[in-house]
Amino acid sequence: MKAKSTSSCRGLIAGGNWIIDHVKIIDVFPQREHLANILGQSQGTGGAPYNVLIDLAHSGAPFPLLAAGLVGNDADGKLILEDCKRNKIDTRCLQATDKAATSYTDVMTEKGNGRRTFFHYRGANALWKGEGLDFAKTKAKLFHLGYLLLLDALDEPDAKFGTKAGRLLSAAQDAGLKTSVDVVSEDSDRFKQIVTPTLKYADYLIINEFEAGKITGFKTRGPDGKLDTVALRHAAGALLQLGVRELVVVHFPEGGFARTRKGEDHWQSTVKVPAKLIAGTAGAGDAFAAGMLLGLHEDWDLPRCLQTASCLAAACLLDPTCTAGVKGLNTSLGIGKKHGFAPPLEPNEF
């Protein structure tokens, strides 16, 4: 198959987990058999493709947005499809099934600190194998897949590609698309089994510091909880050695970090959003990814990509749901201008 020239392609396909989030603001996370008070509740988007595409739509991304995945043939599934169409997201590859209900997550957000605890139902996402995607017929430039470790059928082993996700990503690359991968923050030992063999089919890897540590074995935070920038740099280098083709991006509450295949490092500190304005942190990682993907699609330099990503993540913090806080791109960038950025991240000596 002859690959398309990416210079003539426009558009982003996002596939993977499609979730309805039921967000509950609670006063405190209780001990077992104890009580917590629900202070407020709302419903929102969840899952890498859903959050990223809605954030890009809200930001006015100047290229086509395409959804890929599986929802249940139920009320939540119809809500997702209608939401995508309302935001002008192409849903031809977002199919409905009678075999499982639409995935959902109960998100318990503590009011005082924004910390979240998730109770997740996998639902239809567990069945999706990439059906309906014909990369050879698309004019898209990027394919973003997430979350590995939370897509049962794609997490299955594959004799040739390591995982079924690897096979799907390879097909996208063969058709000339750049591929981007995200991972769920699962506290398990499955990373080497599922994530590691898939990395060689990712042009871009966009994950958080916890996930980077779980994949590589580096402890990205010290015993005091402080970010270990030396370990973070080593983790990014190890991820490239494991097969990521072009770029590793790691985001964390303090900001973001990118390392290229050429060994170039770029740091970005977080927006100083006042604590009283933070309604929740759900979706901030996907908002960061949306900002990075917007810049990568438009061939921006990495410092601009990282700063845009940080501003979208900051905008996300202003609402308890995953995407309602993200408005137009200029509005998100304005949050950075209004509140400023934390002092530059100074890498530890190495």
Contacts in CASP RR format, 6 or more apart in sequence:
PFRMAT RR
TARGET T0000
AUTHOR 0000-0000-0000
METHOD contacts of the structure
MODEL  1
MKAKSTSSCRGLIAGGNWIIDHVKIIDVFPQREHLANILGQSQGTGGAPY
NVLIDLAHSGAPFPLLAAGLVGNDADGKLILEDCKRNKIDTRCLQATDKA
ATSYTDVMTEKGNGRRTFFHYRGANALWKGEGLDFAKTKAKLFHLGYLLL
LDALDEPDAKFGTKAGRLLSAAQDAGLKTSVDVVSEDSDRFKQIVTPTLK
YADYLIINEFEAGKITGFKTRGPDGKLDTVALRHAAGALLQLGVRELVVV
HFPEGGFARTRKGEDHWQSTVKVPAKLIAGTAGAGDAFAAGMLLGLHEDW
DLPRCLQTASCLAAACLLDPTCTAGVKGLNTSLGIGKKHGFAPPLEPNEF
1 136 0 8 1.000
1 174 0 8 1.000
1 175 0 8 1.000
3 173 0 8 1.000
3 174 0 8 1.000
3 175 0 8 1.000
3 176 0 8 1.000
4 139 0 8 1.000
4 175 0 8 1.000
4 176 0 8 1.000
4 177 0 8 1.000
6 141 0 8 1.000
6 176 0 8 1.000
6 177 0 8 1.000
6 178 0 8 1.000
9 139 0 8 1.000
9 140 0 8 1.000
9 141 0 8 1.000
9 176 0 8 1.000
9 177 0 8 1.000
10 63 0 8 1.000
10 64 0 8 1.000
10 139 0 8 1.000
10 140 0 8 1.000
10 141 0 8 1.000
10 297 0 8 1.000
11 63 0 8 1.000
11 64 0 8 1.000
11 65 0 8 1.000
11 66 0 8 1.000
11 139 0 8 1.000
11 140 0 8 1.000
11 141 0 8 1.000
11 142 0 8 1.000
11 297 0 8 1.000
12 53 0 8 1.000
12 56 0 8 1.000
12 61 0 8 1.000
12 63 0 8 1.000
12 64 0 8 1.000
12 65 0 8 1.000
12 66 0 8 1.000
12 140 0 8 1.000
12 141 0 8 1.000
12 142 0 8 1.000
12 143 0 8 1.000
12 144 0 8 1.000
12 293 0 8 1.000
12 297 0 8 1.000
13 66 0 8 1.000
13 67 0 8 1.000
13 68 0 8 1.000
13 93 0 8 1.000
13 133 0 8 1.000
13 138 0 8 1.000
13 140 0 8 1.000
13 142 0 8 1.000
13 143 0 8 1.000
13 144 0 8 1.000
13 172 0 8 1.000
13 177 0 8 1.000
14 48 0 8 1.000
14 49 0 8 1.000
14 50 0 8 1.000
14 52 0 8 1.000
14 53 0 8 1.000
14 65 0 8 1.000
14 66 0 8 1.000
14 67 0 8 1.000
14 68 0 8 1.000
14 143 0 8 1.000
14 144 0 8 1.000
14 145 0 8 1.000
15 48 0 8 1.000
15 49 0 8 1.000
15 67 0 8 1.000
15 68 0 8 1.000
15 69 0 8 1.000
15 143 0 8 1.000
15 144 0 8 1.000
15 145 0 8 1.000
15 146 0 8 1.000
16 47 0 8 1.000
16 48 0 8 1.000
16 49 0 8 1.000
16 68 0 8 1.000
16 69 0 8 1.000
16 125 0 8 1.000
16 128 0 8 1.000
16 145 0 8 1.000
16 146 0 8 1.000
16 147 0 8 1.000
16 151 0 8 1.000
16 154 0 8 1.000
17 46 0 8 1.000
17 47 0 8 1.000
17 48 0 8 1.000
17 49 0 8 1.000
17 50 0 8 1.000
17 103 0 8 1.000
17 125 0 8 1.000
17 146 0 8 1.000
17 147 0 8 1.000
17 150 0 8 1.000
17 151 0 8 1.000
18 46 0 8 1.000
18 47 0 8 1.000
18 49 0 8 1.000
18 50 0 8 1.000
18 67 0 8 1.000
18 69 0 8 1.000
18 70 0 8 1.000
18 71 0 8 1.000
18 77 0 8 1.000
18 80 0 8 1.000
18 94 0 8 1.000
18 102 0 8 1.000
18 103 0 8 1.000
18 124 0 8 1.000
18 125 0 8 1.000
19 45 0 8 1.000
19 46 0 8 1.000
19 47 0 8 1.000
19 50 0 8 1.000
19 102 0 8 1.000
19 103 0 8 1.000
19 104 0 8 1.000
19 105 0 8 1.000
19 120 0 8 1.000
19 125 0 8 1.000
20 43 0 8 1.000
20 44 0 8 1.000
20 45 0 8 1.000
20 46 0 8 1.000
20 76 0 8 1.000
20 77 0 8 1.000
20 79 0 8 1.000
20 80 0 8 1.000
20 102 0 8 1.000
20 103 0 8 1.000
20 104 0 8 1.000
20 105 0 8 1.000
21 43 0 8 1.000
21 44 0 8 1.000
21 45 0 8 1.000
21 46 0 8 1.000
21 104 0 8 1.000
21 105 0 8 1.000
21 107 0 8 1.000
21 282 0 8 1.000
21 321 0 8 1.000
21 322 0 8 1.000
22 41 0 8 1.000
22 43 0 8 1.000
22 44 0 8 1.000
22 104 0 8 1.000
22 105 0 8 1.000
22 106 0 8 1.000
22 107 0 8 1.000
23 41 0 8 1.000
23 42 0 8 1.000
23 43 0 8 1.000
23 44 0 8 1.000
23 107 0 8 1.000
23 109 0 8 1.000
23 282 0 8 1.000
23 320 0 8 1.000
23 321 0 8 1.000
24 38 0 8 1.000
24 40 0 8 1.000
24 41 0 8 1.000
24 106 0 8 1.000
24 107 0 8 1.000
24 108 0 8 1.000
24 109 0 8 1.000
25 38 0 8 1.000
25 39 0 8 1.000
25 40 0 8 1.000
25 41 0 8 1.000
25 109 0 8 1.000
25 111 0 8 1.000
25 320 0 8 1.000
26 36 0 8 1.000
26 37 0 8 1.000
26 38 0 8 1.000
26 39 0 8 1.000
26 108 0 8 1.000
26 109 0 8 1.000
26 110 0 8 1.000
26 111 0 8 1.000
27 36 0 8 1.000
27 37 0 8 1.000
27 39 0 8 1.000
27 110 0 8 1.000
27 111 0 8 1.000
28 36 0 8 1.000
28 110 0 8 1.000
29 36 0 8 1.000
29 108 0 8 1.000
29 110 0 8 1.000
29 115 0 8 1.000
29 117 0 8 1.000
30 36 0 8 1.000
36 108 0 8 1.000
39 111 0 8 1.000
42 320 0 8 1.000
42 321 0 8 1.000
43 321 0 8 1.000
44 321 0 8 1.000
44 322 0 8 1.000
44 323 0 8 1.000
44 324 0 8 1.000
45 51 0 8 1.000
45 54 0 8 1.000
45 83 0 8 1.000
45 321 0 8 1.000
45 322 0 8 1.000
45 323 0 8 1.000
46 105 0 8 1.000
46 283 0 8 1.000
46 286 0 8 1.000
46 322 0 8 1.000
47 146 0 8 1.000
47 147 0 8 1.000
47 286 0 8 1.000
47 322 0 8 1.000
48 144 0 8 1.000
48 145 0 8 1.000
48 146 0 8 1.000
48 147 0 8 1.000
48 182 0 8 1.000
48 286 0 8 1.000
48 289 0 8 1.000
49 67 0 8 1.000
49 68 0 8 1.000
49 69 0 8 1.000
49 144 0 8 1.000
49 146 0 8 1.000
50 67 0 8 1.000
50 80 0 8 1.000
50 322 0 8 1.000
50 323 0 8 1.000
51 283 0 8 1.000
51 286 0 8 1.000
51 287 0 8 1.000
51 290 0 8 1.000
51 322 0 8 1.000
51 323 0 8 1.000
52 144 0 8 1.000
52 286 0 8 1.000
52 289 0 8 1.000
52 290 0 8 1.000
52 293 0 8 1.000
53 65 0 8 1.000
53 67 0 8 1.000
53 84 0 8 1.000
53 87 0 8 1.000
53 89 0 8 1.000
54 83 0 8 1.000
54 87 0 8 1.000
54 89 0 8 1.000
54 323 0 8 1.000
54 326 0 8 1.000
55 286 0 8 1.000
55 287 0 8 1.000
55 290 0 8 1.000
55 291 0 8 1.000
55 312 0 8 1.000
55 316 0 8 1.000
55 323 0 8 1.000
55 326 0 8 1.000
56 65 0 8 1.000
56 290 0 8 1.000
56 291 0 8 1.000
56 293 0 8 1.000
56 294 0 8 1.000
57 65 0 8 1.000
57 87 0 8 1.000
57 88 0 8 1.000
57 89 0 8 1.000
58 87 0 8 1.000
58 323 0 8 1.000
58 325 0 8 1.000
58 326 0 8 1.000
58 327 0 8 1.000
58 328 0 8 1.000
59 290 0 8 1.000
59 291 0 8 1.000
59 294 0 8 1.000
59 312 0 8 1.000
59 326 0 8 1.000
59 327 0 8 1.000
59 328 0 8 1.000
59 329 0 8 1.000
59 332 0 8 1.000
60 328 0 8 1.000
60 329 0 8 1.000
61 294 0 8 1.000
61 297 0 8 1.000
62 298 0 8 1.000
63 141 0 8 1.000
63 297 0 8 1.000
64 90 0 8 1.000
64 139 0 8 1.000
64 140 0 8 1.000
65 87 0 8 1.000
65 88 0 8 1.000
65 89 0 8 1.000
65 90 0 8 1.000
66 89 0 8 1.000
66 90 0 8 1.000
66 92 0 8 1.000
66 93 0 8 1.000
66 138 0 8 1.000
66 140 0 8 1.000
67 84 0 8 1.000
67 89 0 8 1.000
67 90 0 8 1.000
67 91 0 8 1.000
67 93 0 8 1.000
67 94 0 8 1.000
68 93 0 8 1.000
68 94 0 8 1.000
68 130 0 8 1.000
68 132 0 8 1.000
68 133 0 8 1.000
69 93 0 8 1.000
69 94 0 8 1.000
69 95 0 8 1.000
69 125 0 8 1.000
69 128 0 8 1.000
69 130 0 8 1.000
70 94 0 8 1.000
70 95 0 8 1.000
70 96 0 8 1.000
70 97 0 8 1.000
70 124 0 8 1.000
70 125 0 8 1.000
70 127 0 8 1.000
70 128 0 8 1.000
70 131 0 8 1.000
71 77 0 8 1.000
71 80 0 8 1.000
71 81 0 8 1.000
71 94 0 8 1.000
71 95 0 8 1.000
71 96 0 8 1.000
71 97 0 8 1.000
71 102 0 8 1.000
71 103 0 8 1.000
71 124 0 8 1.000
72 96 0 8 1.000
72 97 0 8 1.000
72 98 0 8 1.000
72 100 0 8 1.000
72 101 0 8 1.000
72 102 0 8 1.000
72 123 0 8 1.000
72 124 0 8 1.000
73 96 0 8 1.000
73 97 0 8 1.000
73 98 0 8 1.000
74 101 0 8 1.000
74 102 0 8 1.000
76 101 0 8 1.000
76 102 0 8 1.000
76 104 0 8 1.000
77 96 0 8 1.000
77 102 0 8 1.000
80 94 0 8 1.000
80 102 0 8 1.000
81 91 0 8 1.000
81 94 0 8 1.000
81 96 0 8 1.000
84 90 0 8 1.000
84 91 0 8 1.000
84 94 0 8 1.000
85 91 0 8 1.000
93 132 0 8 1.000
93 133 0 8 1.000
95 131 0 8 1.000
95 132 0 8 1.000
97 124 0 8 1.000
97 127 0 8 1.000
99 124 0 8 1.000
99 127 0 8 1.000
100 123 0 8 1.000
100 124 0 8 1.000
100 126 0 8 1.000
100 127 0 8 1.000
101 121 0 8 1.000
101 123 0 8 1.000
101 124 0 8 1.000
102 123 0 8 1.000
102 124 0 8 1.000
103 120 0 8 1.000
103 121 0 8 1.000
103 122 0 8 1.000
103 123 0 8 1.000
103 124 0 8 1.000
103 125 0 8 1.000
103 126 0 8 1.000
104 120 0 8 1.000
104 121 0 8 1.000
105 118 0 8 1.000
105 119 0 8 1.000
105 120 0 8 1.000
105 121 0 8 1.000
106 118 0 8 1.000
106 119 0 8 1.000
106 120 0 8 1.000
107 116 0 8 1.000
107 117 0 8 1.000
107 118 0 8 1.000
107 282 0 8 1.000
108 116 0 8 1.000
108 117 0 8 1.000
108 118 0 8 1.000
108 119 0 8 1.000
109 115 0 8 1.000
109 116 0 8 1.000
109 280 0 8 1.000
109 281 0 8 1.000
109 282 0 8 1.000
109 320 0 8 1.000
110 116 0 8 1.000
114 278 0 8 1.000
114 280 0 8 1.000
114 281 0 8 1.000
115 281 0 8 1.000
116 280 0 8 1.000
116 281 0 8 1.000
116 282 0 8 1.000
120 150 0 8 1.000
122 150 0 8 1.000
122 152 0 8 1.000
125 150 0 8 1.000
125 151 0 8 1.000
125 152 0 8 1.000
126 151 0 8 1.000
126 152 0 8 1.000
126 153 0 8 1.000
127 152 0 8 1.000
127 153 0 8 1.000
128 151 0 8 1.000
128 153 0 8 1.000
128 154 0 8 1.000
129 153 0 8 1.000
129 154 0 8 1.000
129 164 0 8 1.000
129 168 0 8 1.000
130 154 0 8 1.000
130 168 0 8 1.000
133 168 0 8 1.000
133 171 0 8 1.000
133 172 0 8 1.000
135 143 0 8 1.000
135 171 0 8 1.000
135 172 0 8 1.000
135 174 0 8 1.000
135 175 0 8 1.000
135 176 0 8 1.000
135 177 0 8 1.000
136 175 0 8 1.000
138 175 0 8 1.000
138 177 0 8 1.000
140 177 0 8 1.000
141 177 0 8 1.000
141 178 0 8 1.000
141 297 0 8 1.000
142 177 0 8 1.000
142 178 0 8 1.000
142 179 0 8 1.000
142 180 0 8 1.000
142 293 0 8 1.000
142 296 0 8 1.000
142 297 0 8 1.000
143 169 0 8 1.000
143 172 0 8 1.000
143 177 0 8 1.000
143 178 0 8 1.000
143 179 0 8 1.000
143 180 0 8 1.000
144 179 0 8 1.000
144 180 0 8 1.000
144 181 0 8 1.000
144 182 0 8 1.000
144 289 0 8 1.000
144 293 0 8 1.000
145 154 0 8 1.000
145 165 0 8 1.000
145 168 0 8 1.000
145 169 0 8 1.000
145 179 0 8 1.000
145 180 0 8 1.000
145 181 0 8 1.000
145 182 0 8 1.000
146 181 0 8 1.000
146 182 0 8 1.000
146 183 0 8 1.000
146 184 0 8 1.000
147 182 0 8 1.000
147 183 0 8 1.000
147 184 0 8 1.000
148 154 0 8 1.000
148 155 0 8 1.000
148 163 0 8 1.000
148 165 0 8 1.000
148 181 0 8 1.000
148 182 0 8 1.000
148 183 0 8 1.000
148 184 0 8 1.000
148 194 0 8 1.000
148 195 0 8 1.000
148 198 0 8 1.000
149 155 0 8 1.000
149 183 0 8 1.000
149 184 0 8 1.000
149 186 0 8 1.000
149 188 0 8 1.000
149 190 0 8 1.000
149 191 0 8 1.000
149 194 0 8 1.000
149 195 0 8 1.000
150 184 0 8 1.000
150 186 0 8 1.000
151 165 0 8 1.000
153 164 0 8 1.000
154 163 0 8 1.000
154 164 0 8 1.000
154 165 0 8 1.000
154 166 0 8 1.000
154 168 0 8 1.000
155 163 0 8 1.000
155 164 0 8 1.000
155 165 0 8 1.000
155 194 0 8 1.000
156 163 0 8 1.000
156 164 0 8 1.000
157 163 0 8 1.000
157 164 0 8 1.000
158 164 0 8 1.000
158 166 0 8 1.000
158 167 0 8 1.000
160 167 0 8 1.000
161 167 0 8 1.000
161 170 0 8 1.000
161 197 0 8 1.000
161 198 0 8 1.000
161 201 0 8 1.000
162 197 0 8 1.000
162 198 0 8 1.000
163 194 0 8 1.000
163 197 0 8 1.000
163 198 0 8 1.000
165 181 0 8 1.000
165 194 0 8 1.000
165 198 0 8 1.000
165 201 0 8 1.000
166 197 0 8 1.000
166 198 0 8 1.000
166 201 0 8 1.000
169 179 0 8 1.000
169 181 0 8 1.000
169 198 0 8 1.000
169 201 0 8 1.000
169 202 0 8 1.000
170 201 0 8 1.000
172 179 0 8 1.000
173 179 0 8 1.000
173 201 0 8 1.000
173 203 0 8 1.000
178 203 0 8 1.000
178 204 0 8 1.000
178 246 0 8 1.000
178 296 0 8 1.000
179 201 0 8 1.000
179 202 0 8 1.000
179 203 0 8 1.000
179 204 0 8 1.000
180 202 0 8 1.000
180 203 0 8 1.000
180 204 0 8 1.000
180 205 0 8 1.000
180 206 0 8 1.000
180 289 0 8 1.000
180 293 0 8 1.000
180 296 0 8 1.000
181 198 0 8 1.000
181 199 0 8 1.000
181 202 0 8 1.000
181 204 0 8 1.000
181 205 0 8 1.000
181 206 0 8 1.000
182 205 0 8 1.000
182 206 0 8 1.000
182 207 0 8 1.000
182 286 0 8 1.000
182 289 0 8 1.000
183 191 0 8 1.000
183 195 0 8 1.000
183 207 0 8 1.000
183 211 0 8 1.000
183 215 0 8 1.000
184 211 0 8 1.000
185 208 0 8 1.000
185 210 0 8 1.000
185 211 0 8 1.000
186 214 0 8 1.000
187 214 0 8 1.000
191 211 0 8 1.000
191 214 0 8 1.000
191 215 0 8 1.000
192 215 0 8 1.000
195 215 0 8 1.000
196 215 0 8 1.000
196 242 0 8 1.000
199 205 0 8 1.000
199 215 0 8 1.000
199 239 0 8 1.000
199 242 0 8 1.000
199 243 0 8 1.000
199 244 0 8 1.000
200 242 0 8 1.000
200 243 0 8 1.000
200 244 0 8 1.000
200 245 0 8 1.000
202 243 0 8 1.000
202 244 0 8 1.000
202 245 0 8 1.000
203 244 0 8 1.000
203 245 0 8 1.000
203 246 0 8 1.000
203 247 0 8 1.000
204 244 0 8 1.000
204 246 0 8 1.000
204 247 0 8 1.000
204 248 0 8 1.000
204 249 0 8 1.000
204 292 0 8 1.000
204 296 0 8 1.000
205 239 0 8 1.000
205 244 0 8 1.000
205 247 0 8 1.000
205 248 0 8 1.000
205 249 0 8 1.000
206 249 0 8 1.000
206 251 0 8 1.000
206 288 0 8 1.000
206 289 0 8 1.000
206 292 0 8 1.000
206 293 0 8 1.000
207 215 0 8 1.000
207 249 0 8 1.000
207 250 0 8 1.000
207 251 0 8 1.000
208 250 0 8 1.000
208 251 0 8 1.000
208 252 0 8 1.000
208 285 0 8 1.000
209 220 0 8 1.000
209 221 0 8 1.000
209 227 0 8 1.000
209 232 0 8 1.000
209 235 0 8 1.000
209 250 0 8 1.000
209 251 0 8 1.000
209 252 0 8 1.000
210 220 0 8 1.000
212 218 0 8 1.000
212 220 0 8 1.000
212 232 0 8 1.000
212 235 0 8 1.000
212 236 0 8 1.000
212 239 0 8 1.000
212 248 0 8 1.000
212 250 0 8 1.000
213 219 0 8 1.000
213 220 0 8 1.000
213 231 0 8 1.000
213 235 0 8 1.000
215 235 0 8 1.000
215 238 0 8 1.000
215 239 0 8 1.000
215 242 0 8 1.000
216 234 0 8 1.000
216 235 0 8 1.000
216 238 0 8 1.000
216 239 0 8 1.000
216 242 0 8 1.000
217 235 0 8 1.000
218 231 0 8 1.000
218 232 0 8 1.000
218 234 0 8 1.000
218 235 0 8 1.000
218 238 0 8 1.000
219 228 0 8 1.000
219 231 0 8 1.000
220 227 0 8 1.000
220 228 0 8 1.000
220 231 0 8 1.000
220 232 0 8 1.000
220 235 0 8 1.000
220 250 0 8 1.000
220 252 0 8 1.000
221 227 0 8 1.000
221 228 0 8 1.000
222 228 0 8 1.000
227 252 0 8 1.000
227 254 0 8 1.000
227 345 0 8 1.000
228 348 0 8 1.000
229 257 0 8 1.000
229 345 0 8 1.000
229 346 0 8 1.000
229 347 0 8 1.000
229 348 0 8 1.000
230 347 0 8 1.000
230 348 0 8 1.000
230 349 0 8 1.000
230 350 0 8 1.000
232 250 0 8 1.000
232 257 0 8 1.000
233 257 0 8 1.000
233 259 0 8 1.000
233 265 0 8 1.000
233 347 0 8 1.000
233 350 0 8 1.000
235 250 0 8 1.000
236 248 0 8 1.000
236 250 0 8 1.000
236 257 0 8 1.000
236 258 0 8 1.000
236 259 0 8 1.000
237 248 0 8 1.000
237 259 0 8 1.000
237 263 0 8 1.000
239 248 0 8 1.000
240 248 0 8 1.000
240 259 0 8 1.000
240 261 0 8 1.000
240 263 0 8 1.000
244 261 0 8 1.000
245 261 0 8 1.000
246 260 0 8 1.000
246 261 0 8 1.000
247 258 0 8 1.000
247 259 0 8 1.000
247 260 0 8 1.000
247 261 0 8 1.000
247 296 0 8 1.000
247 302 0 8 1.000
248 258 0 8 1.000
248 259 0 8 1.000
249 256 0 8 1.000
249 257 0 8 1.000
249 258 0 8 1.000
249 292 0 8 1.000
249 306 0 8 1.000
249 309 0 8 1.000
250 256 0 8 1.000
250 257 0 8 1.000
250 258 0 8 1.000
251 257 0 8 1.000
251 285 0 8 1.000
251 288 0 8 1.000
251 289 0 8 1.000
251 309 0 8 1.000
251 313 0 8 1.000
253 270 0 8 1.000
254 269 0 8 1.000
254 270 0 8 1.000
254 342 0 8 1.000
254 345 0 8 1.000
255 267 0 8 1.000
255 268 0 8 1.000
255 269 0 8 1.000
255 270 0 8 1.000
255 310 0 8 1.000
255 342 0 8 1.000
255 345 0 8 1.000
256 267 0 8 1.000
256 268 0 8 1.000
256 269 0 8 1.000
256 270 0 8 1.000
256 288 0 8 1.000
256 306 0 8 1.000
256 309 0 8 1.000
256 310 0 8 1.000
256 345 0 8 1.000
257 265 0 8 1.000
257 266 0 8 1.000
257 267 0 8 1.000
257 268 0 8 1.000
257 345 0 8 1.000
258 265 0 8 1.000
258 266 0 8 1.000
258 302 0 8 1.000
258 305 0 8 1.000
258 306 0 8 1.000
259 265 0 8 1.000
259 266 0 8 1.000
260 302 0 8 1.000
264 302 0 8 1.000
265 347 0 8 1.000
266 302 0 8 1.000
266 303 0 8 1.000
266 306 0 8 1.000
267 306 0 8 1.000
267 344 0 8 1.000
267 345 0 8 1.000
267 347 0 8 1.000
268 303 0 8 1.000
268 306 0 8 1.000
268 307 0 8 1.000
268 309 0 8 1.000
268 310 0 8 1.000
268 341 0 8 1.000
268 345 0 8 1.000
269 310 0 8 1.000
269 341 0 8 1.000
269 342 0 8 1.000
269 343 0 8 1.000
269 344 0 8 1.000
269 345 0 8 1.000
270 310 0 8 1.000
270 313 0 8 1.000
270 314 0 8 1.000
270 341 0 8 1.000
270 342 0 8 1.000
271 310 0 8 1.000
271 311 0 8 1.000
271 313 0 8 1.000
271 314 0 8 1.000
271 335 0 8 1.000
271 336 0 8 1.000
271 339 0 8 1.000
271 340 0 8 1.000
271 341 0 8 1.000
271 342 0 8 1.000
272 339 0 8 1.000
272 340 0 8 1.000
272 341 0 8 1.000
272 342 0 8 1.000
273 314 0 8 1.000
273 317 0 8 1.000
273 318 0 8 1.000
273 335 0 8 1.000
273 339 0 8 1.000
274 339 0 8 1.000
277 317 0 8 1.000
277 318 0 8 1.000
278 317 0 8 1.000
278 318 0 8 1.000
279 317 0 8 1.000
279 318 0 8 1.000
279 319 0 8 1.000
279 320 0 8 1.000
280 317 0 8 1.000
280 319 0 8 1.000
280 320 0 8 1.000
281 316 0 8 1.000
281 317 0 8 1.000
282 316 0 8 1.000
282 320 0 8 1.000
282 321 0 8 1.000
282 322 0 8 1.000
283 316 0 8 1.000
283 322 0 8 1.000
283 323 0 8 1.000
284 313 0 8 1.000
284 316 0 8 1.000
284 317 0 8 1.000
285 313 0 8 1.000
285 316 0 8 1.000
286 316 0 8 1.000
286 322 0 8 1.000
287 309 0 8 1.000
287 312 0 8 1.000
287 313 0 8 1.000
287 315 0 8 1.000
287 316 0 8 1.000
287 322 0 8 1.000
287 323 0 8 1.000
287 326 0 8 1.000
288 309 0 8 1.000
288 310 0 8 1.000
288 312 0 8 1.000
288 313 0 8 1.000
289 309 0 8 1.000
290 309 0 8 1.000
290 312 0 8 1.000
290 326 0 8 1.000
291 305 0 8 1.000
291 308 0 8 1.000
291 309 0 8 1.000
291 312 0 8 1.000
292 305 0 8 1.000
292 306 0 8 1.000
292 308 0 8 1.000
292 309 0 8 1.000
294 305 0 8 1.000
294 308 0 8 1.000
294 329 0 8 1.000
295 304 0 8 1.000
295 305 0 8 1.000
295 308 0 8 1.000
296 305 0 8 1.000
300 308 0 8 1.000
308 329 0 8 1.000
308 332 0 8 1.000
308 333 0 8 1.000
310 336 0 8 1.000
310 341 0 8 1.000
311 332 0 8 1.000
311 333 0 8 1.000
311 334 0 8 1.000
311 335 0 8 1.000
311 336 0 8 1.000
312 326 0 8 1.000
312 332 0 8 1.000
314 332 0 8 1.000
314 335 0 8 1.000
314 336 0 8 1.000
314 339 0 8 1.000
315 325 0 8 1.000
315 326 0 8 1.000
315 327 0 8 1.000
315 331 0 8 1.000
315 332 0 8 1.000
315 335 0 8 1.000
316 322 0 8 1.000
316 323 0 8 1.000
316 325 0 8 1.000
316 326 0 8 1.000
317 325 0 8 1.000
318 325 0 8 1.000
318 335 0 8 1.000
319 325 0 8 1.000
326 332 0 8 1.000
END
